[in-house]
Amino acid sequence: MDIVIIGTGNVAHCFGQMLKLHGHQITQVVGRDAERTRELAEMLNASFTTDLLDINMEADVYLLAVSDAAIPELNDQLRLGKRIVAHTAGAVPLSAISRISVNTGVLYPLQSIRKELKNYPPIPIMLEAGNDEVLKRLQAVAGSIASHITITDSEQRLKYHFTAVLCNNFTNHLFAEAKAYCDREQLDFSLLQPIIKETFDRLEKYSPETVQTGPALRNDETTMELHRTLLAGNDQLRKIYDVMSEAIYRLHQK
């Protein structure tokens, strides 16, 4: 298919490269920043523009791979008539692009994506469409780059997005806090890599609540108080520690 990508960030890079690799033609890249738009377009052998009035009107699908905050502006300014257009956001409803076209959909990658990665991980894709014709077209696009495709509505997709934040964004922040503490205390963060790996490896076989360990689970106040003494002067990390410990204890009392 001929595809126009609007956006130049992580998802635009990922989808652009994967779609090109699997036989689609990226005909144009549209973005705000001229240099970033040009760089992505050259990577994809596509034309580029920073002006919505110059958008290629002959494509099969238009992907809005932009930030959530940019979607309302596109909904106000972009007019594609009956052409198929889909946004890629997890927390934005399908209705948010209703003024752009009468044929709208969502193609949301349930994955943490960074454009710096050379090899992208498996990407489950969630689809939503305003009608059957759009759904068939988006299924063809998604099926060429993903093996796991789920059809959801906007409310379900928002719930998946929320749980993805818990699983990925929040845990990554905890790793960042642990590394910052190690750096301050001149500890070797790499020694924690095996336990980090084991934490995630277990989830391939077991439900997370069945493999919980640690002092909060045991309500081991002696150990937890020793930990708190290490956090004197770090109110933010102390708050995280207490909230997480209380949550673990309460979950396992049920």
C-alpha positions in Angstrom: 0.0 0.0 0.0 1.0 3.6 -0.4 1.1 5.2 3.0 1.6 8.8 4.3 3.1 9.1 7.7 2.3 12.3 9.7 4.8 12.6 12.5 8.6 12.2 13.0 8.9 10.6 16.5 9.4 7.1 17.8 6.2 5.5 16.4 6.7 7.2 13.0 10.2 5.8 12.8 9.2 2.4 13.9 6.1 2.0 11.7 7.8 3.7 8.8 10.8 1.3 8.8 8.7 -1.8 9.5 6.1 -1.0 6.8 8.8 -0.3 4.3 10.6 -3.5 5.2 7.3 -5.5 4.6 6.6 -4.1 1.1 4.6 -1.0 1.7 5.6 2.3 0.0 6.0 5.3 2.3 5.2 8.0 -0.2 5.5 11.0 2.1 6.5 12.1 5.6 4.8 15.1 7.1 6.2 16.9 10.1 6.7 20.2 11.8 10.5 20.3 12.1 12.0 20.4 8.6 15.3 18.7 9.5 13.7 15.8 11.4 11.1 15.4 8.6 13.7 15.4 5.9 15.9 12.8 7.8 13.0 10.4 8.2 11.8 10.8 4.7 15.3 10.1 3.3 15.5 7.0 5.5 12.2 5.8 4.0 12.9 6.9 0.4 9.9 9.2 0.6 9.1 12.8 -0.2 8.4 15.2 2.7 6.7 18.4 3.6 6.1 20.6 6.7 2.9 22.1 5.2 -0.4 20.2 5.6 -1.6 21.9 2.4 1.0 20.0 0.5 0.0 16.6 1.7 -0.1 13.8 -0.9 -3.7 13.1 -1.5 -3.2 9.8 -3.5 -2.2 7.4 -0.6 -4.2 4.4 0.6 -3.7 5.1 4.3 -2.7 8.1 6.4 -1.1 7.3 9.7 -1.1 10.1 12.4 2.0 9.1 14.4 2.0 12.2 16.5 1.9 13.1 20.2 -1.5 13.0 21.9 -1.4 16.7 22.3 -1.0 17.3 18.5 -4.1 15.3 17.5 -6.7 18.1 18.3 -4.8 20.5 16.1 -4.7 18.0 13.2 -8.4 17.4 13.7 -9.0 21.2 13.3 -6.6 21.7 10.3 -6.3 18.5 8.3 -9.1 17.5 5.8 -8.8 14.2 4.0 -12.4 13.7 2.9 -13.1 9.9 2.4 -9.4 8.8 2.7 -8.5 6.3 5.4 -6.8 7.9 8.3 -5.7 6.3 11.6 -4.1 7.7 14.7 -1.6 5.6 16.7 -2.4 6.8 20.3 -3.4 4.6 23.2 -5.3 7.2 25.3 -7.0 9.1 22.5 -10.5 8.1 21.4 -11.4 7.4 17.8 -13.8 10.4 17.8 -10.8 12.7 18.3 -10.1 12.6 14.5 -13.7 12.6 13.3 -13.3 15.9 11.4 -10.3 14.8 9.4 -12.1 12.1 7.4 -15.3 10.0 7.3 -13.1 6.9 7.3 -11.2 6.8 10.5 -9.5 4.2 12.7 -6.8 3.6 15.3 -3.6 1.5 14.9 -2.1 1.5 18.4 1.2 -0.3 19.1 1.0 -1.8 22.7 4.8 -1.6 23.1 7.5 0.8 24.4 9.1 2.1 21.3 12.4 4.0 20.9 13.5 5.1 17.5 17.2 4.5 18.5 16.6 0.8 18.6 18.1 -1.1 15.7 15.8 -4.1 16.2 12.3 -3.5 17.3 10.6 -6.0 19.7 7.4 -7.8 18.9 4.6 -5.3 18.8 1.0 -6.3 19.6 -1.3 -3.9 17.7 -4.8 -2.8 18.7 -7.2 -1.8 16.0 -10.4 0.3 16.1 -12.3 1.4 13.0 -15.3 3.5 12.2 -16.6 1.1 9.6 -15.8 -2.4 8.1 -13.9 -1.1 5.1 -11.5 0.9 7.3 -11.1 -2.2 9.6 -10.2 -4.4 6.6 -7.6 -2.0 5.4 -6.0 -1.5 8.8 -6.0 -5.3 9.4 -4.0 -5.6 6.2 -1.6 -3.0 7.3 -1.2 -4.3 10.8 -1.0 -8.0 9.7 2.0 -7.2 7.6 4.1 -6.1 10.6 2.5 -7.8 13.7 1.5 -11.3 14.6 -0.8 -10.4 17.4 -3.7 -8.1 16.5 -6.6 -7.2 18.8 -9.8 -5.3 17.9 -10.8 -3.0 20.8 -13.0 0.0 21.3 -11.6 3.3 22.7 -12.5 2.6 26.3 -10.8 -0.8 26.2 -7.7 0.7 24.5 -7.4 3.3 27.2 -7.5 0.6 29.9 -4.7 -1.3 28.1 -2.7 1.9 27.9 -3.1 2.5 31.6 -1.9 -1.0 32.4 1.0 -0.6 30.0 2.0 2.5 32.0 2.0 0.5 35.2 4.0 -2.4 33.6 6.5 -0.4 31.7 6.7 3.3 32.6 6.4 2.8 36.3 8.8 -0.1 36.6 11.4 1.7 34.4 11.2 4.7 36.8 11.9 2.3 39.7 15.0 1.1 37.9 16.0 4.7 37.4 15.6 5.4 41.1 17.6 2.3 42.0 20.4 3.3 39.6 20.5 6.9 40.9 20.7 5.5 44.5 23.6 3.2 43.4 25.4 6.1 41.8 25.1 8.2 44.9 26.3 5.5 47.2 29.0 4.2 44.8 27.4 0.9 44.3 27.5 -1.3 41.2 24.1 -1.2 39.5 25.1 -4.0 37.1 24.9 -6.4 40.1 21.1 -5.9 40.0 20.8 -7.0 36.4 20.3 -10.7 37.2 17.5 -10.0 39.7 15.9 -7.6 37.2 16.0 -10.3 34.5 14.7 -13.0 36.8 11.7 -10.7 37.7 10.6 -10.5 34.2 11.5 -14.1 33.2 9.2 -15.4 35.9 6.2 -13.7 34.3 6.4 -15.9 31.3 5.4 -18.9 33.5 3.7 -17.5 36.6 1.1 -14.9 37.5 2.8 -11.9 39.2 0.9 -12.1 42.5 2.0 -15.7 43.0 5.7 -14.9 42.8 5.9 -11.8 45.0 8.7 -11.8 47.5 10.2 -9.2 49.9 9.8 -7.6 53.3 6.5 -5.9 52.6 4.9 -9.3 51.8 6.1 -10.7 55.1 5.2 -7.4 56.9 8.8 -7.4 58.1 8.8 -4.0 59.8 12.4 -4.5 61.2 13.9 -4.7 57.7 11.6 -2.0 56.3 12.6 0.4 59.0 16.3 -0.3 58.2 15.5 0.6 54.6 13.8 3.8 55.7 16.9 4.9 57.6 18.8 4.8 54.3 16.2 7.3 52.8 16.7 10.1 55.3 16.6 13.3 53.2 15.1 11.6 50.2 11.4 12.3 50.8 10.3 11.3 47.3 11.9 7.9 47.3 10.7 7.3 50.9 7.1 8.1 49.7 7.5 5.6 46.9 8.9 3.0 49.2 6.0 3.4 51.7 3.2 3.4 49.1 4.6 0.4 47.3 5.1 -1.6 50.6 1.6 -0.8 51.8 0.1 -1.8 48.4 2.0 -5.1 48.4 1.0 -5.9 52.0 -2.7 -5.1 51.4 -2.9 -7.1 48.1 -1.6 -10.2 49.8 -3.9 -9.9 52.8 -7.0 -10.4 50.5 
